[in-house]
Amino acid sequence: MSDDPNLPPDTPPDPVPPVDPIPEREPDPRAGRAAFDRRMLEALVCPQTQGPLRYDAEAQELVSRAAGLAYPIRGGIPVMLADEARTID
């Protein structure tokens, strides 16, 4: 309480205005897929040819053109087994 006669009597503070809800985002087309760390690509090579791999984000695969194989990425982890790889043209 204030003792100053020039100030209005104590009143409750103004209520806090409601916060706008967080806008919903569009569903992520990669939902359910763990992200692949692209830095890992620098350390990985094709197990068949020891050559470079290309990351295909849409298909979630590491592609070896030299071997003609695409290695799947499951849960963010590349499966570098020829038996699990898909043959490409």
C-alpha distances in whole Angstrom, upper triangle without the diagonal:
4,7,9,11,13,10,10,8,6,10,11,13,17,19,22,25,28,30,34,36,38,42,45,47,51,53,54,58,58,56,57,59,58,58,61,60,62,62,64,67,68,69,71,74,77,78,82,82,80,79,75,73,71,68,68,64,65,68,66,69,71,74,77,79,82,82,81,79,75,73,70,67,65,61,61,64,68,71,73,76,79,80,76,77,77,81,80,83
4,5,8,10,7,9,7,7,11,13,15,18,21,23,26,29,31,35,38,40,43,46,49,52,54,56,59,60,58,59,61,59,59,62,61,63,63,66,68,69,70,72,76,78,80,83,83,81,80,76,74,72,69,69,66,66,69,67,71,72,75,78,80,83,83,83,80,76,75,72,68,67,63,63,66,69,72,75,78,81,81,78,78,79,82,81,84
4,6,9,8,10,9,10,14,17,18,21,25,27,30,33,35,39,41,44,47,50,52,56,58,59,63,64,61,63,64,63,63,66,65,67,67,69,71,72,73,75,79,81,83,86,87,84,83,80,78,76,73,73,69,70,73,71,74,75,79,82,84,87,87,86,84,80,78,75,72,70,67,66,69,73,76,78,81,84,85,81,82,83,86,85,87
4,5,6,9,9,11,14,17,18,21,25,27,29,33,35,38,41,43,46,50,52,56,58,59,63,63,62,63,65,63,63,66,65,66,67,69,71,72,73,75,79,81,83,86,87,84,83,79,77,75,72,72,69,70,73,71,74,75,78,81,84,86,87,86,84,80,78,76,72,71,67,67,70,73,76,79,82,85,85,82,82,83,86,85,87
4,6,8,9,11,14,18,19,22,25,28,30,34,36,39,42,45,47,51,53,57,59,61,64,65,63,65,67,65,65,68,67,69,69,71,74,74,76,78,81,84,86,89,89,86,85,82,80,78,74,74,71,71,74,73,76,77,80,84,86,88,89,88,86,82,80,78,74,73,69,69,72,75,78,81,84,87,87,84,84,85,87,87,89
4,7,9,12,14,18,19,21,24,26,29,32,34,37,41,43,45,49,51,55,57,59,63,63,62,64,65,64,63,66,65,67,67,70,72,73,74,76,80,82,84,87,87,85,83,80,78,76,72,72,69,70,73,71,74,76,79,82,84,86,87,86,84,80,79,76,73,72,68,68,71,74,77,80,83,85,86,82,82,83,86,85,87
4,6,8,11,14,15,17,21,23,25,29,31,34,37,39,42,45,48,51,54,56,59,60,58,60,62,60,60,63,62,64,64,67,69,70,71,73,76,79,81,84,84,82,80,77,75,72,69,69,65,66,69,68,71,72,75,78,80,83,84,83,80,77,75,73,69,68,65,64,67,70,74,76,79,82,83,79,79,79,82,81,84
4,6,8,12,13,15,18,21,23,27,29,32,35,38,40,44,47,50,52,54,58,59,57,59,60,60,59,62,62,63,64,66,69,70,71,73,76,78,80,83,84,81,80,76,74,72,69,68,65,65,68,67,70,72,75,78,80,83,83,82,80,76,75,72,68,67,64,63,67,70,73,76,78,81,82,78,78,78,81,80,83
4,6,10,12,14,18,21,23,26,29,32,35,38,41,44,47,50,52,54,58,59,57,58,60,59,59,62,62,64,64,67,69,70,71,73,76,79,80,83,84,82,80,77,75,72,69,69,65,65,68,67,70,72,75,78,80,83,83,82,80,76,74,71,68,67,63,63,66,69,72,75,78,81,81,78,78,78,81,81,83
4,7,9,12,15,18,21,24,26,30,32,35,38,41,44,47,49,51,55,56,53,55,57,56,56,59,59,61,61,63,66,67,68,70,73,75,77,80,81,78,77,74,71,69,66,66,62,63,65,64,67,69,72,75,77,80,80,79,77,73,71,68,65,63,60,60,63,66,69,72,75,78,78,74,75,75,78,78,80
4,6,9,12,15,17,20,23,27,29,32,35,38,41,44,47,48,52,53,51,52,54,54,54,57,57,59,59,61,64,65,66,68,71,73,75,78,79,76,75,72,69,67,64,63,60,60,63,61,65,66,70,73,75,78,78,77,74,71,69,66,62,61,57,57,61,64,67,70,73,75,76,72,72,73,76,75,77
4,7,9,12,15,17,20,24,26,29,32,35,38,41,43,45,49,50,47,49,51,50,50,54,53,56,56,58,61,62,63,65,68,70,72,75,75,73,72,69,66,64,61,60,56,57,59,58,61,63,66,70,72,75,75,74,71,67,66,62,59,57,54,54,57,61,63,66,69,72,72,68,69,69,72,72,74
4,6,9,12,15,17,21,23,26,29,32,35,38,40,42,46,47,45,46,48,47,47,50,50,52,53,55,57,59,60,62,65,67,69,72,72,70,69,65,63,61,57,57,53,54,56,55,58,60,63,66,69,72,72,71,68,64,63,60,56,55,51,51,55,58,61,64,66,69,69,66,66,66,69,69,71
4,6,9,12,15,18,21,24,26,29,32,36,38,40,44,45,43,45,46,46,46,49,49,51,52,54,56,57,59,60,64,65,67,70,71,69,67,64,61,59,56,55,51,51,54,53,57,58,61,65,67,70,70,69,66,62,61,58,55,53,50,50,53,56,59,62,65,68,68,64,64,65,68,67,69
4,6,9,12,15,18,21,23,26,29,33,35,37,41,42,39,41,43,43,43,46,47,49,50,52,54,55,57,58,61,63,65,68,68,66,65,62,59,57,53,52,49,49,51,50,54,56,59,62,64,67,67,66,63,60,58,55,52,50,47,47,50,54,56,59,62,65,65,61,61,62,65,64,66
4,6,9,12,15,17,20,23,26,30,32,34,38,38,36,38,40,39,39,43,43,45,46,48,50,52,53,54,58,59,61,64,65,63,61,58,55,53,49,49,45,45,48,47,50,52,55,59,61,64,64,62,60,56,55,51,48,47,43,43,47,50,53,56,59,61,61,58,58,58,61,60,63
4,6,9,12,15,18,21,24,27,30,32,35,36,34,37,38,38,38,42,42,44,45,47,49,51,52,53,56,58,60,63,63,62,60,57,54,51,48,47,43,43,46,45,49,51,53,57,59,62,62,61,58,54,53,50,47,46,42,42,46,49,52,55,57,60,60,56,56,56,59,58,61
4,6,9,12,15,18,21,24,26,29,32,33,31,33,35,35,35,39,39,41,43,45,47,48,50,51,54,55,57,60,61,59,58,54,51,49,45,44,40,40,43,42,46,48,51,54,56,59,59,58,55,51,50,47,44,42,39,39,43,46,49,52,54,57,57,53,53,53,56,55,58
4,6,9,12,15,18,21,23,25,29,30,28,30,32,32,32,35,36,38,39,41,43,45,46,47,50,52,54,57,57,55,54,50,48,45,42,41,37,37,40,39,42,44,47,51,53,56,56,54,52,48,47,44,40,39,36,36,40,43,45,48,51,53,54,50,50,50,53,52,54
4,6,8,12,15,18,20,23,26,28,26,28,30,30,30,34,34,36,38,40,41,43,45,46,49,50,52,55,55,54,52,49,46,43,39,38,35,34,37,36,40,42,45,49,50,54,54,52,49,46,45,42,39,37,35,35,38,41,44,47,49,52,52,48,48,48,50,50,52
4,6,9,12,15,17,20,23,25,22,25,27,27,27,31,32,34,36,38,39,41,43,43,46,47,49,52,53,51,50,46,43,41,37,36,32,32,34,34,37,40,42,46,48,51,51,49,47,43,42,38,36,34,31,32,35,38,41,44,46,48,48,45,45,45,48,47,49
4,6,9,13,15,17,20,21,19,22,24,24,24,27,28,30,32,34,35,38,39,40,43,44,46,48,49,48,46,43,40,37,33,32,28,28,31,30,34,36,39,42,44,47,47,46,43,39,38,35,32,31,28,28,32,35,37,40,43,45,45,42,41,41,44,43,46
4,6,10,12,15,18,20,18,21,23,23,23,27,28,30,32,34,35,37,39,39,42,43,45,47,48,47,45,41,38,36,32,30,27,26,29,29,32,35,37,41,42,46,46,44,42,38,37,34,31,30,28,28,32,34,37,40,42,44,44,40,40,40,42,41,43
4,7,9,11,15,17,15,18,20,21,21,25,26,28,31,32,33,35,37,37,40,40,42,45,46,44,43,39,36,33,30,28,24,23,26,26,29,32,35,38,40,43,43,41,39,35,34,31,28,27,25,25,29,31,34,37,39,41,41,37,37,36,39,38,41
4,6,8,12,13,12,16,17,18,18,21,23,25,27,29,29,32,34,34,36,37,39,41,42,41,39,36,33,30,26,24,21,20,23,22,26,29,31,35,36,40,40,38,35,32,31,28,25,24,22,22,26,28,31,34,36,38,38,34,34,33,36,35,37
4,6,9,11,11,14,16,18,18,21,23,24,27,28,29,32,34,33,35,35,38,40,40,40,38,34,31,28,25,22,19,17,20,20,24,27,29,33,34,38,37,35,33,29,29,26,24,23,22,22,25,27,30,32,35,36,36,32,32,31,33,32,34
4,6,9,7,11,13,15,15,19,21,23,26,26,27,30,32,31,33,33,35,37,38,37,36,33,29,26,23,20,17,15,18,18,22,25,27,31,32,36,35,33,30,27,26,23,21,20,18,19,22,24,26,30,32,33,33,29,29,28,31,30,32
4,5,5,9,10,12,12,15,18,19,22,23,23,26,28,27,29,29,32,34,34,34,32,29,25,23,19,17,13,12,15,14,18,21,23,27,29,32,32,30,27,24,23,20,17,17,15,16,19,21,23,26,28,30,30,26,26,25,28,27,29
4,6,9,9,12,12,15,18,19,22,22,22,26,27,26,28,27,30,31,32,32,30,27,24,21,17,15,11,9,12,12,16,19,21,25,26,30,29,27,24,21,20,17,16,15,15,15,18,19,21,24,26,27,27,24,23,22,25,24,26
4,6,6,8,9,11,14,16,19,19,19,23,24,23,25,25,27,29,30,29,28,25,21,19,15,13,9,8,10,9,13,16,19,22,24,28,27,25,22,19,18,14,12,12,11,11,15,16,18,21,23,25,25,21,20,20,23,22,25
4,5,8,10,13,16,18,21,21,22,25,26,25,27,27,29,31,32,32,30,28,24,22,18,16,13,12,13,12,16,19,22,25,28,31,30,28,25,21,20,16,14,13,11,12,16,17,19,23,25,26,26,22,22,22,26,25,28
4,7,10,12,16,18,21,20,21,25,25,24,26,26,27,29,31,30,30,27,24,22,18,17,14,13,13,12,15,18,21,25,27,30,29,27,24,20,19,15,12,10,8,10,13,16,17,21,22,24,24,20,21,21,25,25,28
4,6,9,12,15,18,17,17,21,22,20,22,22,24,26,28,27,26,24,20,18,15,14,11,11,11,9,12,15,18,21,24,27,26,24,21,17,15,12,9,7,6,7,10,12,14,18,20,22,22,18,18,19,22,22,26
4,6,9,12,15,14,15,19,19,18,21,21,23,25,27,26,25,22,19,18,14,14,11,13,13,10,13,15,18,21,24,27,26,25,22,18,16,12,9,8,5,5,8,11,14,17,19,22,22,19,19,20,23,24,27
4,6,9,12,12,13,16,17,16,19,20,22,25,26,24,23,20,17,16,12,12,9,12,12,9,12,13,17,20,23,25,25,24,21,17,15,13,9,10,8,5,9,11,14,17,20,22,23,20,19,20,23,23,26
4,6,9,8,9,12,13,13,15,17,19,21,22,20,20,17,14,13,9,10,8,12,12,8,10,10,14,17,20,22,22,21,18,15,13,11,8,9,8,5,7,8,12,14,17,19,21,18,17,18,21,21,24
4,5,6,8,10,11,11,15,17,19,22,22,20,19,16,14,13,10,12,11,14,15,12,12,12,15,18,21,23,23,23,20,17,15,14,11,12,11,7,9,10,14,15,19,21,23,20,19,21,23,23,26
4,5,5,8,10,10,13,15,18,21,20,18,17,13,11,10,8,11,10,14,15,12,12,11,13,16,18,20,21,21,19,16,15,14,12,14,14,10,11,11,15,15,19,21,23,21,19,20,22,22,24
4,5,6,8,9,13,16,18,21,20,18,16,13,12,12,11,14,14,17,18,15,15,13,16,17,20,21,22,23,21,18,17,17,14,17,16,12,13,13,16,16,20,22,25,22,21,23,25,24,27
4,5,5,6,10,13,15,18,18,15,15,12,11,12,10,14,14,17,17,14,13,11,14,15,18,20,20,21,18,16,14,14,12,14,14,11,10,9,13,13,16,19,21,19,18,20,22,22,25
4,5,5,8,10,13,16,15,13,12,9,7,8,8,11,12,16,16,13,11,9,11,12,15,16,17,18,16,14,12,13,12,15,16,12,11,10,13,12,16,17,20,18,17,18,20,19,22
4,6,8,12,14,17,16,13,11,9,9,10,11,15,16,19,19,17,15,12,14,14,16,17,18,20,18,17,15,17,15,18,19,15,14,13,16,14,18,20,23,21,19,21,23,22,24
4,7,10,12,15,14,11,11,10,10,12,13,16,17,21,20,17,16,12,14,14,17,17,18,20,18,17,15,17,15,18,18,15,13,12,14,13,16,18,21,20,19,21,22,23,25
4,7,9,12,12,9,9,8,7,10,11,14,16,19,18,15,13,9,11,11,14,14,14,16,14,13,11,13,13,16,17,14,12,9,11,9,13,14,17,16,15,17,19,19,22
4,6,9,8,5,5,5,6,10,11,15,17,20,18,16,13,9,10,8,12,11,11,13,12,12,11,14,14,17,19,17,14,11,12,9,12,13,16,16,14,16,17,17,19
4,5,6,5,5,6,6,10,12,14,17,19,17,16,12,9,8,6,9,9,8,10,9,10,9,12,14,17,19,17,15,11,11,8,9,9,13,13,11,13,13,14,16
4,6,6,8,10,10,14,15,17,20,22,20,18,14,11,11,9,12,11,9,12,10,11,10,13,15,17,20,18,15,12,11,7,8,8,11,12,11,14,14,16,18
4,6,8,11,11,15,17,19,22,23,21,19,16,13,12,9,11,9,7,10,9,12,11,15,17,20,23,21,18,15,13,10,9,8,11,13,11,13,13,14,16
4,5,9,10,14,16,19,22,24,21,20,17,13,12,8,10,7,6,10,10,13,13,17,19,22,25,23,20,16,16,12,13,11,15,16,14,15,14,15,16
4,7,9,13,16,18,21,24,22,20,17,13,12,9,11,9,9,13,13,14,14,17,18,21,24,21,19,15,15,12,13,13,16,17,15,17,17,17,19
4,7,10,13,16,19,22,20,19,15,12,10,7,9,7,9,11,12,13,13,17,18,21,24,21,19,16,16,13,15,14,18,18,15,17,16,16,17
4,7,10,13,16,19,18,16,13,9,9,7,8,8,10,12,12,12,12,15,16,20,22,19,17,14,15,13,15,15,19,18,15,17,16,16,17
4,7,10,12,15,14,13,9,6,5,5,8,9,10,11,10,9,9,12,13,16,18,16,14,11,13,11,14,14,17,16,13,14,14,13,15
4,6,9,12,11,11,8,5,5,7,8,11,12,12,11,9,10,12,12,16,18,15,15,12,14,13,16,16,19,17,14,14,15,13,15
4,6,9,9,8,6,5,6,9,11,14,15,14,12,9,10,10,10,13,15,12,12,10,13,13,16,17,19,16,14,14,15,14,16
4,6,6,6,5,6,7,11,12,15,16,14,12,9,10,10,10,13,15,13,14,12,14,15,17,17,19,16,14,13,14,13,15
4,6,5,7,9,11,14,16,19,19,18,15,12,12,11,9,12,13,11,13,12,15,16,19,20,21,18,16,15,17,16,18
4,6,8,11,12,16,17,20,20,18,16,13,13,11,11,13,14,13,15,14,16,18,20,21,21,18,16,15,17,15,18
4,5,9,10,14,15,18,18,15,13,9,10,8,9,11,13,12,14,12,14,15,17,17,18,14,12,11,13,12,15
4,7,10,13,16,19,18,16,13,9,9,6,5,8,10,9,10,9,11,13,15,16,17,13,12,12,15,14,17
4,6,10,12,15,14,13,10,6,5,4,5,9,12,10,10,8,9,10,12,13,14,11,9,9,12,11,15
4,7,10,12,12,11,8,5,5,6,7,11,14,11,11,7,9,9,11,12,14,12,9,10,12,11,14
4,6,9,9,8,6,4,6,9,11,14,17,15,14,11,12,11,12,12,14,13,9,9,10,9,11
4,5,5,6,5,6,8,11,13,17,20,18,16,13,13,11,12,11,14,13,10,10,10,9,11
4,5,5,7,8,11,14,17,20,23,21,20,16,17,14,15,14,17,16,12,12,10,8,9
4,6,8,11,13,16,19,22,25,23,22,18,18,15,15,13,17,17,13,13,11,10,11
4,5,9,11,14,17,20,24,22,20,16,15,12,12,10,13,14,10,11,9,9,10
4,7,10,13,16,20,23,22,20,16,16,14,13,11,13,13,9,8,6,5,6
4,6,10,13,16,19,18,17,13,12,10,10,8,10,10,6,5,5,5,9
4,6,10,13,16,15,14,10,10,9,10,9,11,9,5,5,6,7,10
4,7,10,13,12,10,7,6,6,7,8,9,7,4,6,9,10,14
4,6,10,10,8,6,6,8,9,10,11,7,6,8,11,12,16
4,7,6,5,4,6,9,11,13,14,10,10,12,15,16,19
4,5,5,6,7,11,12,15,15,11,12,14,17,18,22
4,5,8,10,13,15,18,18,15,16,17,21,22,26
4,7,10,12,15,18,19,15,16,17,21,21,25
4,6,9,12,15,16,13,14,16,19,20,24
4,6,9,12,13,10,10,13,16,17,20
4,6,9,10,7,8,11,14,16,20
4,7,9,8,8,11,13,15,19
4,5,5,6,10,12,15,18
4,5,5,8,9,12,15
4,6,8,10,14,17
4,7,10,13,16
4,6,9,13
4,6,10
4,7
4
